């Protein structure tokens, strides 16, 4: 464990100095983990790849700010979530005023959905189908563990509205999962 920490510290120092080999090594070690985070916020694998690139650029640019107070993985996750939120703000419109129930009711999956994809990928795919506001709030609350107050500060939306969007997203995901699992189970 001490050797891993020493190696990670050396890798961080090399990245700060702009060492391309170290930067590529850091990317190689964390790309799969970080891509999984991006997928939850994206609407497609291509968009997730864009978010990953934007976020990793931010990681390399800001790595000198990494204090070491938390694990590197946790810090990188936070930077990647922020990159995803910035991407959403730039490329999609998040509206919290109107509930988007009608859009959720039209999500349909064939009987093969859960057989073709493993369940984790199927769940990510379901999350990607949610309207942007539901998807974003669900990810920040359920996956990242942010409080509604923190989400409100991040997105500039009312806490009660965010709670409503989260509960509706969760309910819709539960309904779809139950329907699919009962069909295939």
CORGI-V115548 format. One record per residue. SS is DSSP state (h for helix, s for strand, l for the rest). PHI is phi in radians with two decimals (none if undefined). D_FIRST is the distance of its C-alpha to the first C-alpha in Angstrom with 1 decimal. Layout:
<<SS	PHI	D_FIRST> <SS	PHI	D_FIRST>>
This chain:
<<l	none	0.0> <h	-1.10	3.8> <h	-1.15	5.3> <h	-1.08	5.1> <h	-1.10	6.3> <h	-1.11	8.6> <h	-1.10	9.8> <h	-1.12	10.5> <h	-1.07	12.3> <h	-1.12	14.2> <h	-1.12	15.2> <h	-1.08	16.5> <h	-1.06	18.4> <h	-1.16	19.9> <h	-1.13	20.9> <h	-1.05	22.6> <l	-1.35	24.5> <l	1.52	25.7> <l	-1.17	24.1> <h	-1.09	25.2> <h	-1.11	22.9> <h	-1.18	19.8> <h	-1.10	21.6> <h	-1.13	22.3> <h	-1.11	18.7> <h	-1.06	17.7> <h	-1.04	20.6> <h	-1.06	19.8> <h	-1.24	16.3> <h	-2.02	17.8> <h	-1.06	21.5> <h	-1.16	21.7> <h	-1.06	20.1> <h	-1.21	22.2> <h	-1.10	25.3> <h	-1.05	25.1> <h	-1.14	25.5> <h	-1.06	28.3> <h	-1.01	30.1> <h	-1.17	30.6> <h	-1.66	32.4> <l	-1.51	34.3> <l	-1.77	37.5> <l	-2.76	36.7> <h	-1.06	34.0> <h	-1.15	35.7> <h	-1.16	35.4> <h	-1.07	31.7> <h	-1.11	31.3> <h	-1.07	33.2> <h	-1.10	31.1> <h	-1.03	27.9> <h	-1.12	29.4> <h	-1.07	30.7> <h	-1.17	27.4> <h	-1.21	25.3> <h	-1.04	27.9> <h	-1.11	27.4> <h	-1.06	23.6> <h	-1.16	24.2> <h	-1.17	27.1> <h	-1.82	25.4> <h	-1.05	21.8> <h	-1.14	22.9> <h	-1.52	23.4> <l	-1.13	19.8> <l	-1.55	19.1> <l	1.47	15.4> <l	-1.20	16.7> <l	-2.15	15.5> <l	-1.09	12.9> <h	-0.97	14.2> <h	-1.00	15.1> <h	-1.16	17.2> <h	-1.11	18.9> <h	-1.11	19.7> <h	-1.06	21.1> <h	-1.11	23.4> <h	-1.08	24.6> <h	-1.18	25.3> <h	-1.09	27.2> <h	-1.09	29.2> <h	-1.13	30.0> <h	-1.11	31.2> <h	-1.12	33.4> <h	-1.10	34.8> <h	-1.10	35.6> <h	-1.09	37.4> <h	-1.05	39.4> <h	-1.34	40.4> <h	-1.93	41.3> <l	-2.41	42.2> <l	-1.76	44.1> <l	-1.77	42.7> <l	-2.07	45.5> <l	-1.89	45.1> <l	-1.31	48.8> <l	-1.78	50.0> <l	-1.33	48.4> <l	-1.83	47.9> <h	-1.09	48.7> <h	-1.03	51.1> <h	-1.18	48.4> <h	-1.23	46.2> <l	-1.16	49.0> <l	-1.66	49.4> <l	-1.28	45.9> <l	-2.38	46.7> <l	-2.23	44.7> <l	-1.28	46.2> <l	-1.10	45.7> <l	-1.47	43.4> <h	-0.91	40.9> <h	-1.42	38.5> <h	-1.51	39.2> <h	-1.29	38.6> <l	-1.77	35.4> <l	-1.20	32.6> <h	-1.07	32.5> <h	-1.10	29.6> <h	-1.14	31.4> <h	-1.12	34.7> <h	-1.14	33.4> <h	-1.04	32.2> <h	-1.07	35.6> <h	-1.10	37.4> <h	-1.06	35.6> <h	-1.12	36.6> <h	-1.43	40.2> <l	-1.17	40.4> <l	-0.99	42.4> <h	-0.91	40.3> <h	-1.13	40.5> <h	-1.15	39.5> <h	-1.04	36.6> <h	-1.14	35.3> <h	-1.13	35.7> <h	-1.04	34.3> <h	-1.09	31.1> <h	-1.12	30.6> <h	-1.45	31.3> <h	-1.33	30.1> <h	-1.66	27.1> <l	-1.68	25.9> <l	1.42	26.9> <l	-1.22	29.2> <l	-1.36	32.0> <h	-1.12	35.6> <h	-1.11	36.1> <h	-1.12	33.2> <h	-1.12	34.5> <h	-1.03	37.9> <h	-1.16	36.8> <h	-1.16	35.0> <h	-1.80	38.0> <l	1.19	40.9> <l	-2.18	42.3> <l	-1.14	43.6> <h	-1.02	41.2> <h	-1.11	43.8> <h	-1.13	44.2> <h	-1.12	40.5> <h	-1.06	40.4> <h	-1.08	43.3> <h	-1.10	41.7> <h	-1.10	38.5> <h	-1.12	40.5> <h	-1.19	42.7> <h	-1.11	39.9> <h	-1.09	38.2> <h	-1.09	41.5> <h	-1.11	42.4> <h	-1.10	39.1> <h	-1.09	39.6> <h	-1.10	43.2> <h	-1.14	42.3> <h	-1.09	39.5> <h	-1.07	41.8> <h	-1.07	44.6> <h	-1.20	42.7> <h	-1.21	40.9> <h	-1.18	44.3> <h	-1.20	45.8> <h	-1.78	43.3> <l	-1.74	42.4>>
